[in-house]
Amino acid sequence: MTVLAVVFAALAAALHIWIFVMESVRWEHPSTRRTFQMSADEAAATREMAYNQGFYNLFLAVTTLAGLALLGTDQTSAGRALVFAGCGSMVAAAVVLVARSPQRLRAGVAQGTIPLLAVVSLAVATVG
């Protein structure tokens, strides 16, 4: 189960790094606008907000990756805590997205499923 948790957490971190790239680097690019279903004017108007939000996603990924790195050392408790914090925050953000904007259910599921699987599999590995 720990191997599953590591795989899911690494995938969740990779996804959130990609979200960072879209939000902070490529926000006004046509493919990113299509992904987020917005016009060029909407992208321009929300550029600063997206830039900040992208870094938030990057920091969640970094937290998770730091936890994964610690899992391979004698600091496994700290590693588990960081993976739980990073992936748990990703799940919470997905829940907030869907609760606030039900029309974004697909995005919330895409954003939250992999980190949820990481949290569940790590919890099972920790307890079992």
C-alpha positions as CSV (number, residue, x, y, z in Angstrom):
1,M,0.0,0.0,0.0
2,T,2.9,2.4,0.6
3,V,4.1,1.9,-3.0
4,L,0.6,2.9,-4.1
5,A,0.6,5.9,-1.9
6,V,4.0,7.0,-3.2
7,V,2.8,6.6,-6.8
8,F,-0.5,8.5,-6.3
9,A,1.3,11.3,-4.3
10,A,3.9,11.7,-7.0
11,L,1.2,11.8,-9.7
12,A,-0.8,14.4,-7.6
13,A,2.4,16.5,-7.3
14,A,3.0,16.3,-11.0
15,L,-0.6,17.3,-11.8
16,H,-0.3,20.3,-9.5
17,I,3.0,21.3,-11.1
18,W,1.2,21.2,-14.5
19,I,-1.6,23.3,-13.0
20,F,1.1,25.8,-11.8
21,V,2.5,26.0,-15.4
22,M,-1.0,26.6,-16.8
23,E,-1.9,29.2,-14.2
24,S,1.4,31.0,-13.7
25,V,3.2,30.6,-17.0
26,R,0.7,29.9,-19.8
27,W,-2.5,31.5,-18.5
28,E,-3.3,33.5,-21.6
29,H,-2.2,30.8,-24.1
30,P,-5.2,29.6,-26.2
31,S,-4.9,26.0,-25.0
32,T,-5.0,27.0,-21.4
33,R,-7.9,29.3,-22.1
34,R,-9.7,26.3,-23.6
35,T,-8.9,24.2,-20.6
36,F,-10.4,26.8,-18.3
37,Q,-13.2,27.7,-20.7
38,M,-12.5,31.4,-20.8
39,S,-12.1,34.2,-23.3
40,A,-8.9,36.2,-23.9
41,D,-10.5,39.1,-22.1
42,E,-11.3,36.9,-19.1
43,A,-7.8,35.5,-19.0
44,A,-6.3,39.0,-19.2
45,A,-8.6,40.2,-16.4
46,T,-7.7,37.3,-14.1
47,R,-4.0,37.0,-14.9
48,E,-2.7,38.2,-11.6
49,M,-5.1,36.0,-9.6
50,A,-4.2,33.0,-11.7
51,Y,-0.4,33.7,-11.2
52,N,-0.8,33.7,-7.5
53,Q,-3.1,30.6,-7.5
54,G,-0.5,28.8,-9.7
55,F,2.2,29.3,-7.1
56,Y,-0.2,28.0,-4.4
57,N,-0.5,24.8,-6.5
58,L,3.2,24.6,-6.9
59,F,3.7,24.9,-3.1
60,L,1.3,22.0,-2.5
61,A,3.3,19.9,-5.0
62,V,6.6,20.9,-3.3
63,T,5.2,19.9,0.1
64,T,4.1,16.6,-1.2
65,L,7.5,16.0,-2.9
66,A,9.3,16.9,0.3
67,G,7.2,14.3,2.1
68,L,8.0,11.7,-0.5
69,A,11.7,12.4,-0.2
70,L,11.5,12.0,3.6
71,L,9.7,8.7,3.3
72,G,12.9,7.3,1.9
73,T,14.9,8.3,5.1
74,D,14.7,7.6,8.8
75,Q,12.2,10.6,9.0
76,T,9.2,8.6,7.7
77,S,6.8,10.2,10.2
78,A,7.7,13.7,8.9
79,G,7.4,12.4,5.4
80,R,3.9,11.0,6.0
81,A,2.8,14.2,7.6
82,L,4.0,16.3,4.6
83,V,2.3,13.9,2.1
84,F,-0.9,14.1,4.2
85,A,-0.7,17.9,4.4
86,G,0.1,18.4,0.7
87,C,-2.3,15.8,-0.8
88,G,-5.0,16.6,1.9
89,S,-4.9,20.2,1.0
90,M,-5.2,19.3,-2.7
91,V,-8.4,17.3,-1.9
92,A,-9.8,20.1,0.3
93,A,-9.2,22.6,-2.6
94,A,-11.1,20.3,-5.0
95,V,-14.0,20.1,-2.5
96,V,-14.1,23.9,-2.2
97,L,-14.0,24.2,-6.0
98,V,-17.0,21.9,-6.4
99,A,-18.9,23.4,-3.4
100,R,-18.5,26.9,-4.7
101,S,-18.9,26.2,-8.4
102,P,-20.9,23.0,-9.0
103,Q,-20.5,23.5,-12.7
104,R,-16.8,22.8,-12.2
105,L,-17.4,19.2,-11.0
106,R,-15.3,17.7,-13.7
107,A,-12.3,20.0,-12.8
108,G,-12.8,19.2,-9.1
109,V,-12.8,15.5,-9.8
110,A,-9.7,15.8,-12.0
111,Q,-7.9,17.9,-9.4
112,G,-8.9,15.8,-6.3
113,T,-9.1,12.2,-7.2
114,I,-5.4,11.3,-7.4
115,P,-4.5,13.1,-4.2
116,L,-7.5,11.5,-2.5
117,L,-6.2,8.1,-3.6
118,A,-2.8,9.0,-2.1
119,V,-4.3,10.0,1.2
120,V,-6.4,6.9,1.5
121,S,-3.6,4.5,0.5
122,L,-1.1,6.2,2.8
123,A,-3.7,6.1,5.7
124,V,-4.2,2.3,5.0
125,A,-0.4,1.8,4.9
126,T,0.1,3.7,8.1
127,V,-2.7,2.0,10.1
128,G,-2.2,-1.5,8.6
